[in-house]
Amino acid sequence: MSEAPQEPVRLSREGAVGVLTLNRPDKRNALDLGMRTAIAAAVRALEADAAIRAIVITGGDSVFAAGADLNLLVDKGAQDVAAIDLGQYWAPLANARKPVVAAVSGFALGAGCELALMCDFIVADASARLGQPELAVGIMPGAGGTQRLVRSVGKQVASLMLMTAEPLTGERAFQLGLVAELAPEGQSLARALELARKAARMPPKAIEATKRVLRQGADLPLDAALALENREFLLLFDTDDKTEGMRAFLDKRKPQFNGR
């Protein structure tokens, strides 16, 4: 009897944190359409689960994701790739309302690096290698690997990474601000879970408002971005969670946020 096909992603729960594990180890988690479809479905499921308040994405101890599966692309022309509409698979993650943390060990290259960059922040360890080597196979990044990268590390480093296909070590990525925290080797997932649990305890409406301001304000002139921030700030004063959070602080107790 043949074995059941391997699921491209695995979902598990750590309290209020949903863990999405990329699960194609024989291909170093190369992102084919099956895996992209599964990632989108998993993120949608975690977003819809009221018991889940934060999400961690990991690839395991030795690799995050080594890039796109080139078998998907090698024989296709521009119209063929456009028809696949690769962006549809990333939309649920890029637009997620809940905090999303990438836990990166080993290679996060090409589409794998773009996947990590779509998360709210990245926790990596010293084994991590983050890069965008698409030029080495005759193309360029197409899912944020130029634009999210340049906004994280600046033009000089982004140009170096893109034009030489040289990845950054976890330590260098942390020094440059591409990675939010550098964990001890082998501990990226444990630290990402610890931070995700902290985020999961925050009031959901304030989390959503903060994500909106960070996402929308980054490309606005400062005055417009400050106006956006102030609007979201004021709206939170009409939430139950604001009253509970401030009252709990004054009463020297832990708040019990209900998301309203």
PyMOL commands that set and color helices and strands:
alter all, ss='L'
color gray80, all
select helices_A, chain A and resi 25-27+33-48+70-72+78-84+87-94+111-118+134-137+147-164+170-176+188-200+204-217+222-238+240-251
alter helices_A, ss='H'
color red, helices_A
select strands_A, chain A and resi 9-14+17-22+54-58+63-65+100-104+107-109+121-125+129-131+168-169+181-183
alter strands_A, ss='S'
color yellow, strands_A
deselect
rebuild
show_as cartoon
